[in-house]
């Protein structure tokens, strides 16, 4: 039986790519004191105001149980608030604050640099193909 070459295994390469992407994000956004998951949550809240925690976690593909601590950190920074649902007082809706909107706006240039640096080893055509294939891979597995 042939042994798996970890260096060419898709799972290993995806994990390494994720580690590299997170390191580049941390480098460019150190002053902002934000993680990629926190950034994704703020973006989702900007695009979908008044969403509950479970729906938000699904939208950003993050574990709902773990998202509570991430949301707590964003709330402590004043970037989001929890508001009671109009008809169901047990449900809390998450809303991005004006400070959160401003924080996101301040980060946009750095995040664009992060995306460019992540893809920089590839030619423009390869970048487009890579993002397309990666999107199809994720969509295909999410559909299962």
C-alpha positions as semicolon CSV with decimal commas, in nm:
position;residue;x (nm);y (nm);z (nm)
1;X;0,000;0,000;0,000
2;X;0,131;0,343;-0,098
3;X;0,173;0,598;0,181
4;X;0,002;0,933;0,155
5;X;0,238;1,221;0,078
6;X;0,113;1,479;0,327
7;X;0,281;1,761;0,133
8;X;0,039;1,703;-0,156
9;X;-0,269;1,603;0,044
10;X;-0,558;1,849;-0,013
11;X;-0,654;1,855;0,355
12;X;-0,299;1,941;0,460
13;X;-0,264;2,209;0,192
14;X;-0,598;2,366;0,287
15;X;-0,495;2,370;0,654
16;X;-0,159;2,532;0,568
17;X;-0,329;2,787;0,343
18;X;-0,568;2,874;0,628
19;X;-0,274;2,916;0,870
20;X;-0,100;3,145;0,620
21;X;-0,417;3,347;0,560
22;X;-0,474;3,397;0,934
23;X;-0,110;3,501;0,987
24;X;-0,129;3,757;0,704
25;X;-0,459;3,889;0,844
26;X;-0,308;3,923;1,192
27;X;-0,004;4,103;1,054
28;X;-0,206;4,361;0,861
29;X;-0,477;4,414;1,123
30;X;-0,274;4,401;1,446
31;X;-0,367;4,760;1,533
32;X;-0,737;4,691;1,476
33;X;-0,727;4,406;1,731
34;X;-0,968;4,187;1,534
35;X;-0,968;3,826;1,417
36;X;-1,090;3,698;1,080
37;X;-1,400;3,550;1,246
38;X;-1,479;3,877;1,424
39;X;-1,437;4,060;1,093
40;X;-1,672;3,813;0,920
41;X;-1,931;3,860;1,195
42;X;-1,916;4,239;1,171
43;X;-1,950;4,221;0,791
44;X;-2,250;3,991;0,823
45;X;-2,412;4,225;1,076
46;X;-2,357;4,523;0,849
47;X;-2,522;4,334;0,563
48;X;-2,798;4,172;0,774
49;X;-2,903;4,399;1,061
50;X;-3,104;4,257;1,349
51;X;-3,013;3,891;1,312
52;X;-3,012;3,636;1,594
53;X;-2,693;3,461;1,707
54;X;-2,778;3,119;1,561
55;X;-2,866;3,263;1,219
56;X;-2,552;3,477;1,225
57;X;-2,334;3,175;1,309
58;X;-2,483;2,986;1,012
59;X;-2,426;3,282;0,783
60;X;-2,053;3,298;0,864
61;X;-2,018;2,918;0,896
62;X;-1,910;2,930;1,260
63;X;-2,012;2,712;1,554
64;X;-2,308;2,881;1,732
65;X;-2,181;2,780;2,077
66;X;-1,836;2,931;2,017
67;X;-1,974;3,239;1,846
68;X;-2,110;3,360;2,180
69;X;-1,763;3,442;2,312
70;X;-1,668;3,613;1,985
71;X;-1,987;3,820;1,999
72;X;-1,913;3,905;2,361
73;X;-1,571;4,043;2,265
74;X;-1,723;4,253;1,986
75;X;-1,988;4,381;2,225
76;X;-1,719;4,473;2,480
77;X;-1,545;4,681;2,211
78;X;-1,873;4,862;2,147
79;X;-1,894;4,731;1,789
80;X;-2,224;4,546;1,828
81;X;-2,516;4,542;2,065
82;X;-2,778;4,289;2,164
83;X;-3,138;4,404;2,147
84;X;-3,454;4,223;2,250
85;X;-3,674;4,083;1,973
86;X;-3,997;4,281;1,928
87;X;-4,229;3,984;1,995
88;X;-4,006;3,716;2,154
89;X;-3,827;3,858;2,458
90;X;-3,616;3,540;2,490
91;X;-3,449;3,611;2,155
92;X;-3,174;3,867;2,129
93;X;-3,101;4,036;1,799
94;X;-2,751;4,148;1,714
95;X;-2,699;4,492;1,565
96;X;-2,377;4,656;1,449
97;X;-2,322;4,990;1,623
98;X;-2,209;5,312;1,454
99;X;-1,866;5,245;1,612
100;X;-1,867;4,899;1,453
101;X;-1,956;5,044;1,112
102;X;-1,669;5,294;1,148
103;X;-1,427;5,022;1,260
104;X;-1,519;4,815;0,953
105;X;-1,470;5,115;0,726
106;X;-1,127;5,178;0,881
107;X;-1,024;4,817;0,812
108;X;-1,132;4,787;0,448
109;X;-0,800;4,890;0,291
110;X;-0,601;4,655;0,516
111;X;-0,837;4,365;0,445
112;X;-0,804;4,427;0,070
113;X;-0,425;4,413;0,113
114;X;-0,462;4,085;0,303
115;X;-0,662;3,929;0,019
116;X;-0,409;4,048;-0,239
117;X;-0,113;3,916;-0,037
118;X;-0,277;3,578;0,016
119;X;-0,316;3,535;-0,360
120;X;0,010;3,708;-0,459
121;X;0,204;3,389;-0,549
122;X;-0,049;3,329;-0,830
123;X;-0,092;3,511;-1,161
124;X;-0,416;3,710;-1,207
125;X;-0,568;3,427;-1,414
126;X;-0,461;3,168;-1,154
127;X;-0,607;3,384;-0,875
128;X;-0,945;3,394;-1,050
129;X;-0,938;3,019;-1,114
130;X;-0,824;2,940;-0,758
131;X;-1,101;3,147;-0,599
132;X;-1,357;2,995;-0,837
133;X;-1,244;2,638;-0,760
134;X;-1,226;2,704;-0,387
135;X;-1,577;2,851;-0,394
136;X;-1,705;2,547;-0,584
137;X;-1,532;2,311;-0,338
138;X;-1,692;2,482;-0,040
139;X;-2,034;2,508;-0,205
140;X;-2,025;2,145;-0,306
141;X;-1,952;2,028;0,047
142;X;-2,204;2,266;0,204
143;X;-2,472;2,126;-0,027
144;X;-2,414;1,770;0,102
